[in-house]
């Protein structure tokens, strides 16, 4: 028993320096973000190292060889990924989810991102109203990149001399994928009848036709209808 424990402790002290060296060898890109293949590399390394540490019967040299060849494979794939033709098949492509303030429902469903997830990521980018967004892209690593409209972008020093305010009011979700949030309507002082009339004024006759709708405290209504066959150019940057 004590012999096995000493073997496990010895493996921990020998495997960590090897992992440190391999991580430095693979480069900061491998730990700074996790595209698909890098994610698989991390899972594989974790499995190999975990099995080696937990099971004294596994020969240590086999684990070391496996780690080295995993690192070499990662380097080869990283070089192949520099080629646009090959790299396209080794990771996800960026995809537009908002363009000129309009939600790209088909793209969101394609990558299986819910409206709630997009709203959370927008708030993390200090965006509380879709009208502020010129372009929003889900990157290959799953993060959301947001390009705000000119009037809503982060001000520079010269902008503080301007007298008028460009602040956009916070918009509260009232419909998501056809479901009406009555409690939000009540808090904003309106009801479903008011909402129906407001939607009709925008050419929407049924709640189920709405993918997303929001309302500000001054009752400015934003509506994004459900879409079909929206074609956008692919992104390769």
DAJO-V273984 format. One record per residue. N is the residue number from 1. OMEGA is omega in degrees with one decimal (NA if undefined). D_CENTER is the distance of its C-alpha to the mean C-alpha in Angstrom with 2 decimals. Layout:
n=N omega=OMEGA d_center=D_CENTER
n=N omega=OMEGA d_center=D_CENTER
This chain:
n=1 omega=-179.5 d_center=46.83
n=2 omega=178.4 d_center=47.01
n=3 omega=178.8 d_center=46.92
n=4 omega=179.7 d_center=43.65
n=5 omega=178.1 d_center=42.14
n=6 omega=177.5 d_center=43.29
n=7 omega=179.6 d_center=41.79
n=8 omega=179.8 d_center=38.35
n=9 omega=178.3 d_center=38.60
n=10 omega=179.5 d_center=39.78
n=11 omega=177.8 d_center=36.88
n=12 omega=-177.6 d_center=34.37
n=13 omega=178.8 d_center=36.17
n=14 omega=-174.8 d_center=36.29
n=15 omega=-177.8 d_center=32.84
n=16 omega=175.2 d_center=30.87
n=17 omega=178.0 d_center=32.53
n=18 omega=178.6 d_center=31.87
n=19 omega=178.3 d_center=28.13
n=20 omega=179.4 d_center=28.11
n=21 omega=-178.6 d_center=29.94
n=22 omega=179.3 d_center=27.71
n=23 omega=177.3 d_center=24.50
n=24 omega=179.1 d_center=26.22
n=25 omega=-178.1 d_center=27.40
n=26 omega=176.2 d_center=23.97
n=27 omega=-175.5 d_center=22.75
n=28 omega=179.5 d_center=20.18
n=29 omega=-176.6 d_center=17.46
n=30 omega=179.7 d_center=17.66
n=31 omega=-179.4 d_center=16.78
n=32 omega=177.0 d_center=14.76
n=33 omega=-174.1 d_center=11.65
n=34 omega=167.4 d_center=11.58
n=35 omega=-171.2 d_center=11.57
n=36 omega=-174.4 d_center=13.22
n=37 omega=178.2 d_center=16.74
n=38 omega=177.0 d_center=16.29
n=39 omega=178.1 d_center=14.83
n=40 omega=178.1 d_center=18.00
n=41 omega=180.0 d_center=20.13
n=42 omega=178.5 d_center=19.16
n=43 omega=-178.3 d_center=19.94
n=44 omega=178.3 d_center=23.16
n=45 omega=179.4 d_center=24.28
n=46 omega=180.0 d_center=23.79
n=47 omega=-178.5 d_center=25.83
n=48 omega=-178.2 d_center=28.53
n=49 omega=-180.0 d_center=28.96
n=50 omega=179.1 d_center=28.89
n=51 omega=-178.8 d_center=31.54
n=52 omega=-177.8 d_center=33.63
n=53 omega=-173.5 d_center=33.71
n=54 omega=-174.7 d_center=34.36
n=55 omega=-179.8 d_center=37.00
n=56 omega=-178.6 d_center=39.95
n=57 omega=177.8 d_center=41.33
n=58 omega=-179.9 d_center=38.67
n=59 omega=-174.2 d_center=40.10
n=60 omega=-177.1 d_center=38.31
n=61 omega=178.7 d_center=38.93
n=62 omega=178.2 d_center=37.01
n=63 omega=179.8 d_center=33.86
n=64 omega=179.4 d_center=34.35
n=65 omega=179.8 d_center=34.85
n=66 omega=-179.5 d_center=31.75
n=67 omega=-179.2 d_center=29.56
n=68 omega=-177.9 d_center=31.17
n=69 omega=173.7 d_center=30.68
n=70 omega=179.1 d_center=27.01
n=71 omega=178.5 d_center=26.56
n=72 omega=178.1 d_center=28.65
n=73 omega=179.2 d_center=26.67
n=74 omega=178.2 d_center=23.40
n=75 omega=179.7 d_center=25.27
n=76 omega=-180.0 d_center=26.51
n=77 omega=179.0 d_center=23.15
n=78 omega=177.6 d_center=21.77
n=79 omega=178.2 d_center=24.75
n=80 omega=-177.5 d_center=24.35
n=81 omega=176.2 d_center=20.76
n=82 omega=176.6 d_center=22.35
n=83 omega=-178.0 d_center=23.95
n=84 omega=-177.8 d_center=22.02
n=85 omega=-178.0 d_center=23.87
n=86 omega=-176.0 d_center=23.07
n=87 omega=-179.7 d_center=19.62
n=88 omega=-177.6 d_center=18.34
n=89 omega=-175.3 d_center=19.19
n=90 omega=179.8 d_center=17.79
n=91 omega=177.4 d_center=14.06
n=92 omega=174.5 d_center=11.55
n=93 omega=174.2 d_center=12.18
n=94 omega=-178.4 d_center=10.06
n=95 omega=-177.9 d_center=10.38
n=96 omega=176.7 d_center=11.43
n=97 omega=174.8 d_center=10.60
n=98 omega=176.7 d_center=13.04
n=99 omega=-179.2 d_center=16.20
n=100 omega=177.1 d_center=19.04
n=101 omega=-178.5 d_center=18.01
n=102 omega=178.4 d_center=17.90
n=103 omega=176.2 d_center=15.23
n=104 omega=-173.4 d_center=14.92
n=105 omega=-177.5 d_center=15.46
n=106 omega=179.3 d_center=16.26
n=107 omega=178.4 d_center=13.07
n=108 omega=179.1 d_center=11.08
n=109 omega=-179.6 d_center=13.64
n=110 omega=-179.4 d_center=13.55
n=111 omega=175.7 d_center=10.08
n=112 omega=172.9 d_center=10.95
n=113 omega=179.4 d_center=8.50
n=114 omega=177.5 d_center=11.01
n=115 omega=178.6 d_center=12.14
n=116 omega=179.8 d_center=12.05
n=117 omega=179.8 d_center=8.34
n=118 omega=180.0 d_center=8.04
n=119 omega=177.5 d_center=11.03
n=120 omega=-178.3 d_center=9.94
n=121 omega=175.7 d_center=7.13
n=122 omega=179.1 d_center=10.02
n=123 omega=176.9 d_center=12.46
n=124 omega=175.4 d_center=10.87
n=125 omega=178.7 d_center=11.51
n=126 omega=176.2 d_center=14.96
n=127 omega=-178.0 d_center=14.80
n=128 omega=178.0 d_center=16.87
n=129 omega=-176.4 d_center=18.14
n=130 omega=-179.9 d_center=16.66
n=131 omega=179.3 d_center=19.83
n=132 omega=-167.8 d_center=18.72
n=133 omega=171.9 d_center=16.02
n=134 omega=-178.6 d_center=17.36
n=135 omega=174.8 d_center=14.26
n=136 omega=-173.2 d_center=10.49
n=137 omega=169.6 d_center=8.54
n=138 omega=-176.5 d_center=5.35
n=139 omega=-178.3 d_center=6.53
n=140 omega=-179.3 d_center=8.17
n=141 omega=176.4 d_center=6.73
n=142 omega=179.4 d_center=3.19
n=143 omega=-180.0 d_center=3.08
n=144 omega=173.8 d_center=4.69
n=145 omega=-175.1 d_center=8.31
n=146 omega=172.5 d_center=11.05
n=147 omega=-176.6 d_center=14.66
n=148 omega=173.7 d_center=17.03
n=149 omega=-171.6 d_center=20.38
n=150 omega=-176.5 d_center=23.26
n=151 omega=-175.4 d_center=24.80
n=152 omega=-178.0 d_center=21.67
n=153 omega=-178.3 d_center=20.63
n=154 omega=-175.2 d_center=21.40
n=155 omega=172.6 d_center=25.23
n=156 omega=-174.3 d_center=27.30
n=157 omega=-176.9 d_center=30.75
n=158 omega=-177.1 d_center=32.59
n=159 omega=-176.9 d_center=30.70
n=160 omega=178.2 d_center=32.27
n=161 omega=179.8 d_center=35.61
n=162 omega=-175.8 d_center=34.59
n=163 omega=-175.4 d_center=36.16
n=164 omega=-179.2 d_center=33.91
n=165 omega=179.0 d_center=30.69
n=166 omega=-176.6 d_center=27.46
n=167 omega=176.9 d_center=25.76
n=168 omega=-178.7 d_center=23.95
n=169 omega=178.6 d_center=24.59
n=170 omega=179.2 d_center=21.99
n=171 omega=-178.3 d_center=21.31
n=172 omega=178.6 d_center=21.37
n=173 omega=177.4 d_center=19.99
n=174 omega=174.1 d_center=23.15
n=175 omega=173.3 d_center=22.20
n=176 omega=179.5 d_center=19.19
n=177 omega=175.2 d_center=19.89
n=178 omega=-178.8 d_center=23.61
n=179 omega=-179.1 d_center=23.91
n=180 omega=177.8 d_center=25.70
n=181 omega=-173.4 d_center=25.20
n=182 omega=-178.2 d_center=28.86
n=183 omega=178.3 d_center=28.61
n=184 omega=177.9 d_center=26.49
n=185 omega=-179.7 d_center=29.08
n=186 omega=-179.6 d_center=31.86
n=187 omega=178.5 d_center=30.44
n=188 omega=174.2 d_center=30.30
n=189 omega=178.0 d_center=33.87
n=190 omega=179.0 d_center=33.54
n=191 omega=-177.3 d_center=33.81
n=192 omega=179.0 d_center=32.94
n=193 omega=177.4 d_center=35.99
n=194 omega=-178.6 d_center=34.88
n=195 omega=178.7 d_center=31.41
n=196 omega=-179.7 d_center=33.10
n=197 omega=179.3 d_center=35.27
n=198 omega=178.4 d_center=32.45
n=199 omega=178.2 d_center=30.50
n=200 omega=178.5 d_center=33.75
n=201 omega=178.0 d_center=34.19
n=202 omega=176.5 d_center=30.91
n=203 omega=179.4 d_center=32.05
n=204 omega=-173.9 d_center=30.18
n=205 omega=-174.4 d_center=32.66
n=206 omega=178.0 d_center=30.66
n=207 omega=-177.3 d_center=27.87
n=208 omega=177.7 d_center=26.56
n=209 omega=-175.4 d_center=26.04
n=210 omega=174.9 d_center=23.40
n=211 omega=178.8 d_center=19.70
n=212 omega=174.8 d_center=18.95
n=213 omega=179.0 d_center=21.49
n=214 omega=-176.8 d_center=21.72
n=215 omega=176.6 d_center=24.81
n=216 omega=-179.6 d_center=25.76
n=217 omega=176.4 d_center=28.76
n=218 omega=173.5 d_center=30.90
n=219 omega=171.5 d_center=30.08
n=220 omega=-173.4 d_center=28.15
n=221 omega=173.1 d_center=26.49
n=222 omega=-178.3 d_center=23.35
n=223 omega=172.0 d_center=23.04
n=224 omega=-177.3 d_center=20.70
n=225 omega=175.7 d_center=22.61
n=226 omega=-172.7 d_center=21.58
n=227 omega=174.1 d_center=21.53
n=228 omega=174.0 d_center=22.85
n=229 omega=174.2 d_center=22.91
n=230 omega=-176.7 d_center=20.97
n=231 omega=175.9 d_center=21.13
n=232 omega=178.4 d_center=18.97
n=233 omega=178.6 d_center=19.61
n=234 omega=179.7 d_center=17.36
n=235 omega=179.5 d_center=15.53
n=236 omega=179.7 d_center=16.75
n=237 omega=NA d_center=16.13
